[in-house]
Amino acid sequence: MPSLFENAVASIRMGVEDFRQQDHDRDISAVRNFYAGVLLLAKEALIRSAPNADPQHVIGAKFKPVPDGSGGVEMSQVGHTTIDFRAIGERAQDFGVALDGKALKALNEIRNDMEHHYTSEPSTAIRAAISKGFPVAASLFRQMEEDPIALLGEAWTTMLDTKELYDQELREARATLAKIRWYSPSISPEFVKCTACQSELVEQIDGENDTQAIAELRCKTCGSDVEMVDVIEQVLEAVYGAEAYLRHKDVSEPGPIYDCRACGHSTLVESENGCGYCNEPLDYVRECRRCEAGISVQDYYEGLDEGLCSYCSHIWYKMMKED
């Protein structure tokens, strides 16, 4: 027989499929299936939070004391009834499982109305209640370290299309990126996108890591691994691309982004002190020792690394030829 977790996933998928149809009759089915799936998922989270306990002791609804044969008593479950909506919320708090009771309550009230055939809520309110339940399911999957992309497939994409879940996922993803001490000060989480599907929902797999060199990124929309170098090149292009285009168009000059001499990637910004990807320092004399004019990165790249600007270097070269 399917496990509790498998039943939870199946119910959530059916509920989301009903929700996707945007039909009033299917909305009713969506409430029943999705609500049931989330409750099952919450029970599974409770069980996993106490892995050494008897699962029935964790989610059982009724117990009674019985003699243990040694002069004491032990608690014995009465029947096979498991905890209901109200008890799940209380037990989740006791077991340290995060659960949005308000979102579940809204779904529960509509579901109860439907069971008694007198719901007065319009279709938009029903769908709003379901969509507000999506972050609840996502949170439970995350707490159990389960991958909703793999488990729910297209249903996960449908869930992400709702603002409530998308906003939550985006906040959490960007919070993991904010922990990273980026080599380039131009890198900011709000510019980071998946290079495969262009989704903004890119997270750091180890959300507590703060070191760029070992950071691993993953897209929460399509599930792809995201290469750090591709992200940095994409972000720098987003920040400086317009300036680079105008500089080339107006004065036929390169910059402000250059290929790093150490790693070969377009991840070096002329106003910064090193490569945004490999952190190789941009170490050269930046002021002409003859006229005190600034020496550009382009001059440096063209071999003018002896402390002379392009004009003074030209004069020096001309004098050498005359001699």
Secondary structure, 3 states (H helix, E strand, C coil): CCCHHHHHHHHHHHHHHHHHCCCHHHHHHHHHHHHHHHHHHHHHHHHHHCCCCCHHHHHECCEEEEECCCCCEEEEECCCCECCHHHHHHHHHHHCCCCCHHHHHHHHHHHHHHHCCCCCCCHHHHHHHHHHHHHHHHHHHHHCCCCHHHHHCHHHHHHHCCHHHHHHHHHHHHHHHHCCECCCCCCCHHHCCCCCCCCCCEEECCCCCCEHHHCCEEECCCCCEECHHHHHHHHHHHHHHHHHHHHHHHHCCCCCEECCCCCCCCCEECCCCEECCCCCECCCCCECCCCCCECCHHHHHCCCCCCCCHHHHHHHHHHHHHC
